[in-house]
């Protein structure tokens, strides 16, 4: 298979971890007889610095012309600490999602048995936790009308959803649940928010079309509590953009490190695959960041983007072996030997 990949390393540790994902992709391509063509694109602070635009048109054209986007992270303290900045790195991430039509973010939350003691939760709560968070990605407050009035003393963000937007994300969630343990949890705040009442109304109307899927409804505050008190309850969780952003970051602690979890953003055009962690600028350039999430994002790319399950499994097996054999970065090393970002990447590629 001939594969065209847009490489979007972004900011902070993004370039370092994406470089390790490329090693894994190249190893898989060699093993299974694929050819891979990469083309880099700028998004985020690096793009602002280069041309003043967080998502330049040239980057968009590169992504549209590719079979998949392998993404790093965006964010830089010089913009984070400047509330008056007119252009911000995160605008690049929002723009790439919107312009590629990436309406669904899929975040599997998996646990590694050998790392159960690294989780801040009790081992008996964590072992066996395995669920998928599906977050709506192009609607809600992040994209609704926003602004200031009253001389800048009043600010507003509009949380808006259409029935069509809700239906398409729920359809995906019902289908995921049907392929897993047939349990779907719809997370909302229907006791307070009108937009959440639309979500619940649409979900209830769709239940009859998926009779084999058990559906329950949970307010977002209760869901946040359940994630840390009983994460094994969940199979597939679906929610709107803002709630999903918060809950998926909360869920990331279950595995023991944000550096372990990958994600896929899918929709109308080229799918995007990225680690869930941020740009972690404090670690940038130090070769200490955990590359596993980026490498597992490459596994998701083969599986979700191309339907190449054996290739994805080859990456997952190599990652699991690296963890079992304690070839890990400092966030997981405890009192043992800490390997560098590039050493972990080399080991996993060699294992593949």
C-alpha positions as CSV (number, residue, x, y, z in Angstrom):
1,X,0.0,0.0,0.0
2,X,1.2,3.5,-0.8
3,X,0.5,5.9,2.1
4,X,0.8,9.7,2.1
5,X,1.1,11.1,5.6
6,X,1.0,14.8,6.6
7,X,3.5,15.2,9.5
8,X,2.4,18.1,11.8
9,X,4.8,18.0,14.7
10,X,3.7,21.3,16.1
11,X,5.2,22.8,19.3
12,X,7.0,21.9,22.5
13,X,7.7,18.1,22.7
14,X,5.6,17.6,19.5
15,X,8.5,17.2,17.1
16,X,10.3,14.8,19.5
17,X,7.5,12.4,20.0
18,X,6.3,12.5,16.4
19,X,9.8,11.6,15.3
20,X,9.5,8.4,17.4
21,X,6.1,7.6,15.8
22,X,7.7,8.0,12.4
23,X,10.3,5.3,13.4
24,X,7.4,3.0,14.3
25,X,5.6,3.7,11.0
26,X,8.8,3.1,9.0
27,X,9.4,-0.2,10.8
28,X,5.8,-1.4,10.1
29,X,6.1,-0.3,6.5
30,X,9.3,-2.3,6.1
31,X,7.8,-5.3,7.8
32,X,4.5,-5.4,5.8
33,X,5.7,-4.1,2.5
34,X,4.1,-0.6,2.4
35,X,5.6,2.6,1.1
36,X,5.2,5.8,3.0
37,X,5.6,9.4,1.8
38,X,5.8,12.2,4.4
39,X,5.2,15.9,3.9
40,X,5.6,18.3,6.8
41,X,3.1,21.1,7.7
42,X,3.2,23.9,10.2
43,X,0.4,24.3,12.8
44,X,0.4,26.2,16.1
45,X,3.0,28.6,17.6
46,X,5.6,27.5,15.0
47,X,3.3,28.5,12.2
48,X,2.5,31.9,13.9
49,X,6.2,32.5,14.2
50,X,6.8,31.6,10.6
51,X,3.9,33.4,8.9
52,X,1.5,34.9,11.5
53,X,-1.2,32.3,10.9
54,X,-1.7,29.3,13.2
55,X,-3.0,27.2,10.4
56,X,-1.6,28.4,7.0
57,X,-3.3,27.6,3.8
58,X,-0.3,25.6,2.6
59,X,-0.6,23.4,5.7
60,X,-4.3,22.9,4.9
61,X,-3.6,21.9,1.3
62,X,-0.9,19.4,2.6
63,X,-3.4,17.8,5.0
64,X,-6.2,17.6,2.4
65,X,-3.8,15.9,-0.1
66,X,-2.7,13.3,2.4
67,X,-4.2,9.9,3.5
68,X,-3.8,10.7,7.2
69,X,-2.4,13.5,9.5
70,X,0.1,12.5,12.2
71,X,-0.1,15.3,14.7
72,X,2.1,16.3,17.7
73,X,0.9,19.1,20.0
74,X,0.4,22.9,20.0
75,X,1.0,25.5,22.6
76,X,3.7,27.9,23.8
77,X,4.1,29.8,27.0
78,X,4.7,33.1,25.3
79,X,1.1,32.9,23.9
80,X,-0.4,31.2,27.0
81,X,0.8,34.0,29.2
82,X,-0.4,36.8,27.0
83,X,-4.2,37.2,27.2
84,X,-4.1,40.0,24.7
85,X,-2.6,37.9,21.9
86,X,-4.8,38.1,18.7
87,X,-3.5,34.9,17.2
88,X,-3.0,31.8,19.5
89,X,-1.5,28.4,18.8
90,X,-4.8,26.6,19.8
91,X,-6.6,28.4,17.0
92,X,-4.5,26.3,14.6
93,X,-5.8,23.1,16.2
94,X,-9.4,24.3,16.1
95,X,-9.0,25.4,12.5
96,X,-7.6,22.1,11.4
97,X,-10.5,20.2,13.0
98,X,-13.1,22.5,11.5
99,X,-11.7,22.7,8.0
100,X,-11.0,19.0,7.8
101,X,-14.5,18.3,9.2
102,X,-13.2,16.3,12.1
103,X,-16.4,16.1,14.1
104,X,-15.4,13.1,16.3
105,X,-12.5,12.6,18.6
106,X,-12.0,9.0,19.7
107,X,-9.9,8.3,22.8
108,X,-9.4,4.8,24.0
109,X,-8.5,4.5,27.7
110,X,-6.6,1.3,28.2
111,X,-4.6,0.1,31.2
112,X,-1.3,-1.8,31.2
113,X,-1.2,-4.5,33.9
114,X,2.4,-3.8,34.8
115,X,1.7,-0.1,35.3
116,X,-1.4,-0.5,37.4
117,X,0.5,0.7,40.5
118,X,1.5,4.0,38.6
119,X,-2.2,5.1,38.5
120,X,-3.3,7.6,41.2
121,X,-6.3,5.3,41.7
122,X,-6.3,2.0,43.7
123,X,-5.1,-0.9,41.7
124,X,-8.4,-2.8,42.1
125,X,-10.2,0.1,40.5
126,X,-7.8,0.4,37.5
127,X,-7.0,-3.2,36.5
128,X,-9.2,-4.1,33.6
129,X,-10.5,-0.6,32.8
130,X,-11.0,-0.4,29.1
131,X,-13.3,2.1,27.5
132,X,-13.6,4.6,24.7
133,X,-14.5,8.3,25.0
134,X,-16.1,9.8,22.0
135,X,-16.1,13.6,22.0
136,X,-17.9,15.9,19.6
137,X,-15.2,18.1,18.2
138,X,-16.6,20.9,16.0
139,X,-19.5,22.4,17.9
140,X,-20.4,23.8,21.3
141,X,-18.8,26.7,23.1
142,X,-15.5,26.3,21.3
143,X,-17.0,27.3,18.0
144,X,-20.2,29.2,19.1
145,X,-20.5,33.0,19.0
146,X,-18.2,34.6,21.6
147,X,-17.2,38.1,22.5
148,X,-17.2,41.0,25.0
149,X,-19.6,43.8,25.7
150,X,-20.2,46.5,28.3
151,X,-16.7,47.9,27.6
152,X,-15.1,44.5,27.9
153,X,-16.6,43.8,31.4
154,X,-19.0,41.1,30.2
155,X,-17.8,38.1,28.3
156,X,-19.9,35.4,26.6
157,X,-19.4,32.0,24.9
158,X,-22.4,30.5,23.1
159,X,-22.9,26.7,23.4
160,X,-24.8,25.8,20.3
161,X,-25.6,22.5,18.6
162,X,-27.8,21.5,15.7
163,X,-29.8,18.3,15.6
164,X,-27.7,17.1,12.6
165,X,-24.5,17.6,14.6
166,X,-25.8,15.6,17.5
167,X,-27.2,12.8,15.4
168,X,-23.9,12.2,13.5
169,X,-21.8,11.9,16.6
170,X,-24.4,9.7,18.4
171,X,-24.6,7.4,15.4
172,X,-20.8,6.9,15.6
173,X,-21.1,6.2,19.4
174,X,-23.9,3.7,19.0
175,X,-21.9,1.9,16.3
176,X,-18.8,1.8,18.5
177,X,-20.8,0.4,21.4
178,X,-22.3,-2.2,19.1
179,X,-18.8,-3.5,18.2
180,X,-17.7,-3.5,21.8
181,X,-19.6,-4.5,25.0
182,X,-22.8,-2.9,23.8
183,X,-23.0,-0.3,26.6
184,X,-23.3,3.4,25.8
185,X,-23.2,6.2,28.3
186,X,-24.5,9.6,27.1
187,X,-23.0,12.4,29.2
188,X,-24.8,15.7,29.4
189,X,-26.2,18.4,31.8
190,X,-29.8,18.1,30.8
191,X,-31.1,19.3,34.1
192,X,-29.7,22.8,33.4
193,X,-28.7,23.2,29.7
194,X,-31.0,23.4,26.8
195,X,-28.3,22.1,24.4
196,X,-28.0,19.0,26.7
197,X,-31.8,18.5,26.5
198,X,-31.4,18.3,22.7
199,X,-28.6,15.8,23.1
200,X,-30.8,13.6,25.4
201,X,-33.9,13.9,23.2
202,X,-31.9,12.9,20.0
203,X,-30.2,10.0,21.8
204,X,-33.5,8.7,23.2
205,X,-35.0,8.8,19.7
206,X,-32.2,6.8,18.3
207,X,-32.3,4.0,20.9
208,X,-34.8,1.9,19.0
209,X,-32.5,1.7,16.0
210,X,-29.9,0.0,18.2
211,X,-31.8,-2.5,20.3
212,X,-28.8,-4.5,21.3
213,X,-27.1,-1.5,22.9
214,X,-27.8,-0.7,26.5
215,X,-28.0,3.1,27.0
216,X,-27.7,5.1,30.1
217,X,-27.6,8.8,30.7
218,X,-25.4,10.6,33.2
219,X,-24.9,14.2,34.2
220,X,-21.4,15.4,33.6
221,X,-20.6,16.0,37.2
222,X,-21.7,12.4,38.1
223,X,-19.6,11.1,35.1
224,X,-16.6,13.0,36.5
225,X,-17.0,11.3,39.8
226,X,-17.7,7.8,38.3
227,X,-14.5,8.0,36.2
228,X,-12.4,8.0,39.4
229,X,-14.6,5.9,41.6
230,X,-15.5,3.1,39.2
231,X,-13.9,3.5,35.7
232,X,-14.7,-0.1,34.8
233,X,-18.4,0.9,34.6
234,X,-17.8,2.5,31.2
235,X,-17.6,0.9,27.8
236,X,-18.3,3.8,25.4
237,X,-18.9,7.3,26.6
238,X,-20.2,10.1,24.3
239,X,-20.5,13.8,25.1
240,X,-20.3,17.3,23.7
241,X,-17.1,19.3,23.0
242,X,-16.4,21.1,26.3
243,X,-17.4,18.3,28.6
244,X,-15.4,15.9,26.4
245,X,-12.3,18.0,26.6
246,X,-12.4,17.9,30.4
247,X,-13.5,14.3,31.0
248,X,-11.0,12.8,28.6
249,X,-8.1,14.6,30.3
250,X,-9.5,13.3,33.6
251,X,-9.7,9.8,32.2
252,X,-6.1,10.0,31.1
253,X,-4.9,9.7,34.7
254,X,-6.4,6.2,35.0
255,X,-3.5,4.6,33.0
256,X,-0.8,6.3,35.1
257,X,0.5,8.8,32.5
258,X,-0.9,11.1,29.9
259,X,2.0,10.0,27.8
260,X,0.3,6.6,27.2
261,X,-2.9,7.6,25.5
262,X,-3.5,8.2,21.8
263,X,-6.5,9.6,19.9
264,X,-8.1,9.7,16.5
265,X,-10.1,12.6,15.1
266,X,-12.3,11.5,12.2
267,X,-15.0,13.0,10.0
268,X,-15.5,14.4,6.5
269,X,-11.9,14.6,5.1
270,X,-8.5,13.4,6.2
271,X,-8.4,11.8,9.6
272,X,-6.0,13.1,12.2
273,X,-4.1,11.0,14.8
274,X,-2.5,12.6,17.9
275,X,-1.4,11.9,21.5
276,X,-3.8,13.4,24.0
277,X,-1.1,15.3,25.9
278,X,-0.2,18.9,25.3
279,X,3.1,20.5,24.2
280,X,4.8,20.2,27.6
281,X,7.2,23.1,26.9
282,X,9.1,22.5,30.1
283,X,10.4,19.2,28.6
284,X,11.0,20.4,25.1
285,X,14.4,19.7,23.7
286,X,15.4,17.6,26.7
287,X,14.7,14.1,25.1
288,X,12.7,13.0,28.2
289,X,9.1,13.1,27.0
290,X,7.1,9.8,26.8
291,X,6.7,9.0,23.1
292,X,4.3,6.1,23.6
293,X,1.1,8.1,23.0
294,X,2.4,9.4,19.7
295,X,3.5,5.9,18.7
296,X,0.1,4.4,19.7
297,X,-1.5,7.2,17.6
298,X,0.4,5.7,14.6
299,X,-1.2,2.4,15.5
300,X,-4.6,4.0,15.5
301,X,-3.7,5.5,12.1
302,X,-3.2,2.1,10.6
303,X,-6.3,0.6,12.3
304,X,-8.8,3.5,11.9
305,X,-7.4,5.2,9.0
306,X,-6.4,2.3,6.7
307,X,-8.1,-0.8,8.2
308,X,-4.7,-2.4,8.6
309,X,-5.3,-4.2,11.9
310,X,-2.2,-6.4,11.8
311,X,0.0,-3.4,11.4
312,X,-1.6,-1.6,14.3
313,X,-1.2,-4.7,16.4
314,X,2.5,-4.9,15.6
315,X,2.9,-1.5,17.1
316,X,0.8,-2.2,20.1
317,X,2.6,-5.4,20.8
318,X,6.0,-3.7,20.7
319,X,4.7,-0.9,23.0
320,X,3.4,-3.5,25.5
321,X,6.7,-5.3,25.4
322,X,8.6,-2.1,26.0
323,X,6.5,-1.4,29.1
324,X,6.8,-5.0,30.4
325,X,10.6,-4.9,30.0
326,X,10.7,-1.4,31.7
327,X,12.1,0.4,28.6
328,X,10.2,3.6,29.7
329,X,10.8,7.3,30.1
330,X,11.2,9.0,33.5
331,X,7.4,9.5,34.1
332,X,7.1,5.7,34.4
333,X,10.5,4.7,35.6
334,X,9.9,5.1,39.3
335,X,13.2,4.2,40.9
336,X,14.4,2.3,37.9
337,X,16.4,3.2,34.8
338,X,14.8,6.0,32.8
339,X,15.3,5.8,29.0
340,X,15.3,8.8,26.7
341,X,12.5,9.7,24.3
342,X,14.7,8.6,21.3
343,X,15.9,5.4,23.1
344,X,12.3,4.3,23.7
345,X,11.4,5.0,20.0
346,X,14.4,3.1,18.8
347,X,13.6,0.1,21.0
348,X,10.0,-0.1,19.9
349,X,10.9,0.3,16.2
350,X,13.5,-2.5,16.6
351,X,11.0,-4.7,18.3
352,X,8.6,-4.2,15.4
